[in-house]
Amino acid sequence: MRYIALLRGINVGGKNKIKMIELKNMFELLEFKNVKTYIQSGNVVFDYDPIDTTKLATQIEQKISETFGFLVKIIIRTEEELKNIINNNPFVNEPGIELDKLYVILMFDIQGPDVISFLDLKKEENERFIIISREVYLYCPNGYGRTKLNNNMFEKKLKTFATTRNWKTINKIARMI
C-alpha cells in the first residue's frame, strides 16, 4: 500500500533539523519500500503493508526520536486519501481564486460536528476555510504568513495536531505516487 508521511515542524527556523537523505535512510531501515522525499519540510512517500495509520505514525515517530533525538508528530495519509484531498478542494475551480494562496491543513483527527460548528475564528477580509473530513481547506489571499487561520490556531481550537502544506506541495506529492 502507498502512504504519505507528513512531518510536523522539521527544518523550521533552525530547529528539528533532518536532512532528507538521512530521513529516507531511516524510513528504509523500517523496511518501507520505494521511499521518496519531497522538499525539506518532511514529505515522505513510501510503500508498506496495509496497517492502521495511527500505529504507523507512532512507529515512525519513535524511530525519529531514536535516530535524531527529538519528537516529531506525523500525519499519515494513504494514496487514496491524498487523491480525495485533491479532488475535494472546494476552492480550486472557483473564479478569482489564486492557486498559490491555497493551503491544506491536515489534521491527525477531528472533533465532532458540534465542535466545528461552534468555531469562533477571527479571519481577515476574503479569507475562507472549509473543513472536510480531517482537512481544512484554506484560502488566504493576503498570504499564509499573515493569517490568524494558521496551523497552531486550528490545533488549539480543535484539540488535535496538524501540519500545513501549500496547494503546490500537495499536488507535487500526488505526482510522486
MOBELGI-V729826 format. One record per run of one state. SS is the DSSP state (helix for helix, strand for strand, loop for the rest). FROM is the first residue (numbers start at 1). LEN is the number of residues. If there is no record, write none. Layout:
# MOBELGI-V729826
SS FROM LEN
SS FROM LEN
This chain:
# MOBELGI-V729826
loop 1 1
strand 2 6
loop 8 4
strand 12 1
loop 13 2
strand 15 1
loop 16 4
helix 20 10
loop 30 3
strand 33 6
loop 39 4
strand 43 5
loop 48 5
helix 53 16
loop 69 5
strand 74 5
helix 79 9
loop 88 11
helix 99 3
strand 102 6
loop 108 5
helix 113 5
loop 118 10
strand 128 5
loop 133 2
strand 135 5
loop 140 4
helix 144 3
loop 147 4
helix 151 8
loop 159 3
strand 162 5
helix 167 10
loop 177 1
